[in-house]
Amino acid sequence: MIGQVFVTFILLALIYALIALGIAIVFSILDIVNFAHGQMYVWGGIVLYYFYDTAHLNYGISLLMAAVMVGALGMVMERFLFRRVKRIETLGGTGSFLLAIGTALLLESLALLIFGEIGKAVASPVPGVLKLLGVTIDGDRMLVVGVSVALIFGFWVFLKNTKSGRAMRAVAQDREAAYLQGMRVERISMLGFGVGAALAAIAGGLLAPVFAITYGAGTSITVKSFIMMLIGGFGSLTGAVLGAIVLAFCESFGYLVLPGHLVTLLIYSIVVLFFIFRPQGILGKSKG
């Protein structure tokens, strides 16, 4: 029993880490909480469904198409929506906040219109199960773990060792200094938004064979993304991963010992405690 719960914990921690890294990179570069992040997760699953389950393309190609298409959507949103609003920010700085909520509602409505309100399952790309030390792990979950580990490692390598990755880190640390250094900050911001959207889409595509795709799941994912960033620290990528681990632990092991409604209460109680005693998160820096 404990072993099976531990497998669920690993699965959730890795998926949540992908989601949290995606929203954290957007926040650190643009100083925007992208409330449409969860809807991008949903659209990753939807795109994969149509390419893989309907068009019968290879699962890997379908997952890549989901990342590319949703990533491109994120870049378009940054270029033609968020960038323009940031330039003419009004309403006490809430323009981007309202735009993020509006795009979330738009993407969710489009998902309902195109995909429908009934959840759809995706055929298993990796049939079979592995039994190890009394724990049963199906092929789809092993795929999620393997791809997630590779992507998280690849993302860190990208940030540390590539020109674009280092530029994104520089913009995240000090946008004005990056401008003065001659960096093309707006292009870097667009790339960062696209990378964040692509990570969310990949997470949605990876979980599509494990859980049914539903058009309205985005709001829950966005809320969880916010919780993970709050726990780990806004603007900290390492903190986002730490927040993902904490949330995954509470969900997976919490259901082992507590009723479902008490697990939810526990998570939100932790959020309230962070708001009160450490609003900057575990790895965030205090502005006081």
C-alpha positions as CSV (number, residue, x, y, z in Angstrom):
1,M,0.0,0.0,0.0
2,I,2.7,2.5,1.0
3,G,4.7,1.5,-2.1
4,Q,1.8,2.2,-4.4
5,V,1.2,5.6,-2.7
6,F,4.9,6.4,-3.1
7,V,4.7,5.7,-6.9
8,T,1.7,8.1,-7.0
9,F,3.8,10.7,-5.1
10,I,6.6,10.4,-7.6
11,L,4.3,10.7,-10.5
12,L,2.5,13.8,-9.1
13,A,5.7,15.4,-8.0
14,L,7.2,15.2,-11.5
15,I,4.1,16.4,-13.3
16,Y,3.6,19.2,-10.9
17,A,7.2,20.2,-11.3
18,L,6.7,20.6,-15.0
19,I,3.6,22.6,-14.5
20,A,5.2,24.8,-11.8
21,L,8.4,25.4,-13.8
22,G,6.2,26.6,-16.7
23,I,4.3,29.2,-14.7
24,A,7.3,30.2,-12.6
25,I,9.4,31.0,-15.7
26,V,6.6,33.3,-17.0
27,F,6.3,35.0,-13.7
28,S,10.0,35.5,-13.2
29,I,10.4,37.1,-16.6
30,L,7.2,39.0,-17.0
31,D,6.1,39.5,-13.4
32,I,2.7,38.0,-14.4
33,V,0.8,35.1,-12.8
34,N,-0.5,33.5,-16.0
35,F,-4.0,32.4,-14.9
36,A,-4.4,30.6,-18.3
37,H,-1.6,28.2,-17.5
38,G,-4.0,25.5,-16.4
39,Q,-5.9,25.9,-19.7
40,M,-2.7,25.4,-21.6
41,Y,-2.3,22.2,-19.7
42,V,-5.8,21.2,-20.9
43,W,-5.1,22.2,-24.5
44,G,-1.9,20.1,-24.4
45,G,-4.1,17.1,-23.7
46,I,-6.6,18.1,-26.3
47,V,-4.1,18.6,-29.1
48,L,-2.5,15.2,-28.2
49,Y,-5.9,13.6,-28.3
50,Y,-6.6,14.7,-31.8
51,F,-3.2,13.9,-33.2
52,Y,-2.7,10.6,-31.4
53,D,-6.2,9.2,-30.8
54,T,-8.0,10.6,-33.8
55,A,-5.4,11.1,-36.5
56,H,-3.5,8.0,-35.2
57,L,0.0,9.6,-35.3
58,N,2.8,8.3,-33.2
59,Y,2.5,9.3,-29.5
60,G,5.9,11.0,-29.4
61,I,5.1,13.1,-32.5
62,S,1.7,13.9,-31.0
63,L,3.2,15.1,-27.7
64,L,5.8,17.2,-29.7
65,M,3.0,18.7,-31.7
66,A,1.1,19.6,-28.5
67,A,4.2,21.3,-27.1
68,V,4.9,23.2,-30.3
69,M,1.3,24.3,-30.9
70,V,0.6,25.4,-27.3
71,G,4.0,26.9,-27.0
72,A,3.4,28.9,-30.2
73,L,0.0,30.0,-28.7
74,G,1.9,31.3,-25.6
75,M,4.3,33.3,-27.7
76,V,1.4,34.8,-29.7
77,M,-0.3,35.7,-26.4
78,E,2.8,37.4,-25.1
79,R,3.5,39.3,-28.3
80,F,0.0,40.6,-29.1
81,L,-1.7,40.7,-25.8
82,F,0.4,40.8,-22.6
83,R,3.2,43.0,-24.2
84,R,0.7,45.6,-25.3
85,V,-1.1,45.7,-22.0
86,K,2.1,46.0,-20.1
87,R,3.1,49.0,-22.2
88,I,-0.2,50.8,-21.4
89,E,-0.7,49.4,-17.9
90,T,-3.6,51.1,-16.2
91,L,-6.1,50.4,-13.5
92,G,-3.4,50.4,-10.8
93,G,-1.3,47.8,-12.5
94,T,-4.2,45.2,-12.8
95,G,-4.4,45.2,-16.6
96,S,-2.2,42.2,-17.0
97,F,-4.1,40.5,-14.2
98,L,-7.4,41.0,-15.8
99,L,-6.1,40.0,-19.2
100,A,-4.7,36.7,-17.8
101,I,-8.1,35.9,-16.3
102,G,-9.8,36.8,-19.6
103,T,-7.5,34.6,-21.6
104,A,-8.2,31.7,-19.2
105,L,-11.9,32.0,-19.7
106,L,-11.5,32.3,-23.4
107,L,-9.3,29.2,-23.7
108,E,-11.7,27.2,-21.5
109,S,-14.7,28.3,-23.5
110,L,-13.0,27.3,-26.7
111,A,-12.1,23.9,-25.2
112,L,-15.8,23.4,-24.3
113,L,-16.9,24.4,-27.8
114,I,-14.3,22.3,-29.7
115,F,-13.7,19.3,-27.4
116,G,-17.1,19.1,-25.6
117,E,-18.1,18.7,-22.0
118,I,-17.6,15.0,-21.8
119,G,-14.2,13.8,-20.7
120,K,-12.3,11.6,-23.2
121,A,-9.6,9.0,-22.5
122,V,-6.5,8.5,-24.6
123,A,-5.4,5.1,-25.7
124,S,-2.4,3.7,-23.8
125,P,0.9,4.3,-25.7
126,V,2.8,1.9,-23.4
127,P,0.7,-1.3,-22.7
128,G,1.6,-3.7,-19.9
129,V,2.6,-3.3,-16.3
130,L,5.7,-3.7,-14.2
131,K,5.5,-5.5,-10.8
132,L,8.3,-4.7,-8.4
133,L,8.5,-5.4,-4.7
134,G,4.7,-5.8,-4.5
135,V,4.1,-2.5,-6.4
136,T,2.3,-2.4,-9.7
137,I,3.3,0.3,-12.2
138,D,1.6,0.5,-15.5
139,G,3.4,1.5,-18.7
140,D,1.8,4.9,-19.0
141,R,3.0,6.0,-15.5
142,M,6.5,4.7,-16.3
143,L,6.4,6.8,-19.4
144,V,5.3,9.9,-17.4
145,V,8.2,9.4,-15.0
146,G,10.8,8.9,-17.6
147,V,9.8,11.8,-19.9
148,S,9.3,14.1,-16.9
149,V,12.7,13.4,-15.5
150,A,14.3,13.9,-18.9
151,L,12.5,17.2,-19.5
152,I,13.2,18.7,-16.1
153,F,16.9,17.8,-16.5
154,G,16.9,19.2,-20.1
155,F,15.2,22.4,-18.9
156,W,17.9,23.0,-16.3
157,V,20.7,22.3,-18.9
158,F,18.9,24.7,-21.3
159,L,18.9,27.5,-18.7
160,K,22.5,26.9,-17.5
161,N,24.3,26.1,-20.8
162,T,22.6,27.8,-23.7
163,K,22.7,31.4,-24.8
164,S,18.9,31.7,-24.8
165,G,18.6,30.1,-21.4
166,R,21.2,32.4,-19.8
167,A,19.5,35.4,-21.4
168,M,16.2,34.3,-19.8
169,R,17.8,34.0,-16.4
170,A,19.3,37.4,-16.8
171,V,16.0,39.0,-17.7
172,A,14.4,37.2,-14.8
173,Q,17.0,38.5,-12.4
174,D,17.0,42.2,-13.6
175,R,15.0,43.2,-16.6
176,E,16.4,46.8,-16.7
177,A,20.0,45.6,-16.5
178,A,19.3,43.2,-19.3
179,Y,18.1,46.1,-21.4
180,L,21.2,48.1,-20.7
181,Q,23.4,45.1,-21.7
182,G,21.8,45.2,-25.1
183,M,19.7,42.0,-24.7
184,R,16.5,41.7,-26.8
185,V,14.3,41.6,-23.8
186,E,11.0,41.5,-25.6
187,R,12.1,38.5,-27.7
188,I,13.4,36.7,-24.6
189,S,10.1,37.4,-22.9
190,M,8.2,35.9,-25.8
191,L,10.4,32.9,-25.7
192,G,10.0,32.4,-22.0
193,F,6.2,32.6,-22.3
194,G,6.3,30.0,-25.1
195,V,8.5,27.7,-23.0
196,G,6.2,27.9,-20.0
197,A,3.2,27.2,-22.2
198,A,5.0,24.2,-23.8
199,L,5.9,22.7,-20.4
200,A,2.2,22.9,-19.3
201,A,1.1,21.3,-22.6
202,I,3.6,18.4,-22.2
203,A,2.3,17.8,-18.7
204,G,-1.2,17.7,-20.0
205,G,-0.2,15.4,-22.9
206,L,1.7,13.0,-20.6
207,L,-1.3,12.6,-18.2
208,A,-3.9,12.2,-21.0
209,P,-3.4,8.4,-21.1
210,V,-3.5,8.2,-17.3
211,F,-6.6,10.4,-16.6
212,A,-9.4,11.5,-18.9
213,I,-9.1,14.9,-20.5
214,T,-11.8,17.3,-19.4
215,Y,-12.2,20.8,-20.7
216,G,-12.7,22.3,-17.2
217,A,-9.6,20.9,-15.5
218,G,-7.6,24.1,-16.1
219,T,-8.8,26.1,-13.2
220,S,-7.8,23.4,-10.7
221,I,-4.3,23.2,-12.3
222,T,-3.9,27.0,-12.2
223,V,-4.8,27.0,-8.5
224,K,-2.3,24.3,-7.8
225,S,0.3,26.2,-9.8
226,F,-0.3,29.2,-7.6
227,I,0.0,27.1,-4.4
228,M,3.3,25.6,-5.6
229,M,4.8,29.0,-6.3
230,L,3.5,30.4,-3.0
231,I,5.1,27.5,-1.1
232,G,8.4,27.5,-2.9
233,G,8.7,31.2,-3.5
234,F,7.5,33.4,-6.4
235,G,10.2,33.9,-9.0
236,S,12.3,30.9,-7.8
237,L,12.5,28.0,-10.2
238,T,14.0,25.7,-7.6
239,G,11.3,26.9,-5.2
240,A,8.6,25.9,-7.8
241,V,10.0,22.4,-7.8
242,L,10.1,22.3,-4.0
243,G,6.5,23.5,-3.9
244,A,5.5,20.7,-6.4
245,I,7.1,18.1,-4.1
246,V,5.3,19.5,-1.0
247,L,1.9,19.6,-2.8
248,A,2.4,16.1,-4.3
249,F,3.3,14.7,-0.9
250,C,0.2,16.2,0.8
251,E,-2.1,14.9,-1.9
252,S,-0.6,11.4,-2.3
253,F,0.1,10.5,1.4
254,G,-2.7,12.7,2.7
255,Y,-5.4,10.6,1.1
256,L,-3.8,7.5,2.8
257,V,-4.6,8.8,6.3
258,L,-7.3,11.4,5.8
259,P,-10.7,11.8,4.1
260,G,-10.6,13.7,0.8
261,H,-12.2,16.9,2.1
262,L,-9.7,17.0,5.0
263,V,-6.7,16.7,2.6
264,T,-8.0,19.7,0.7
265,L,-8.4,21.5,4.1
266,L,-4.9,20.6,5.0
267,I,-3.5,22.0,1.8
268,Y,-5.3,25.3,2.1
269,S,-4.4,25.6,5.7
270,I,-0.7,25.3,4.7
271,V,-1.3,28.1,2.1
272,V,-2.9,30.3,4.8
273,L,0.1,29.7,7.1
274,F,2.5,30.7,4.4
275,F,0.5,33.8,3.7
276,I,0.7,34.8,7.3
277,F,4.2,33.7,8.4
278,R,6.3,33.5,5.2
279,P,4.5,35.1,2.2
280,Q,7.7,35.1,0.2
281,G,7.8,31.3,0.3
282,I,10.5,28.9,1.3
283,L,13.2,30.1,-1.1
284,G,11.8,33.5,-1.9
285,K,13.4,36.7,-0.7
286,S,11.7,39.1,1.6
287,K,11.1,42.6,0.2
288,G,11.1,43.9,3.7
